[in-house]
């Protein structure tokens, strides 16, 4: 599966309980087709004291879960949420560009 969303990109969640949230991609898992997005799908785990080397006193540990890559769309301030395609530049290098009627051909990076 070709990755059209990379680490560091800003994305908008389009389905699920976190619909509408805009955040930065922290990790990409291409084999699973999942990503980890800042502020999305927060999970809490309750630890007993002494069970973890990192959290000797125990307590509630919060971490971010993975979401499917199909549940997000690339987001920019100028264009909003856009689909991403690939094309070749004049120099023969691959580049990402926005797809759709309004934004077709706009180079993202």
ABEGO torsion letter per residue (X at the ends): XBBABBBGBBBBBABEAABGBBBBBABBBAAAGBBBBBGBGBBBBBBBBGABAABAAEEBBBBBBBBBAAABBBBBAAAEBBBBBBBBBAAGBBBBBBBEAAABGBBAX
